[in-house]
Amino acid sequence: MGHPNEALLRRGYEAFATGDVATVMSIFDEDIVWHSPGRGQLSGDFKGHQQVTEFFVKIFELSGGTFKNEIHDILADDEHGMVLVHTTAQRAGKSFDALGCHVWHLSNGKATEFWNLTLDPYAADEFWS
């Protein structure tokens, strides 16, 4: 394995995949800022553990637990991480299947900021609306 921040992000994604939100939160700074693009009900900026946890719960509820991120690769250094992902989900008879990039700001062994970049933001808005 490469950089320690790569291991940190892998641990977070593995925990998220199993619904272990407590472990996910343990890698996040208390004041994490989560940026979710678009114009749908999951769009906006979420700040701190409580708002980000509520955001995750909403994703799981809306997708009936089908939301998944498959990691293609993780690149990390002392301050940044980038996770290339294949995201899938089902909801209300619709399917979501998209490639994207998650960009992280990391400091002192914690994730402090997150940006979700999807290759098809219009499909994401339509799926979550």
TAURZI-V692984 format. One line per field, one symbol per residue. burial: 1 if it has 16 or more other ideal C-beta (glycine too) atoms within 10 Angstrom, else 0. Layout:
burial->???
This chain:
burial->000011011101101100001001101110011101010101100100100110010010011000101000010100001110101011100001010101011100011111010100100110110
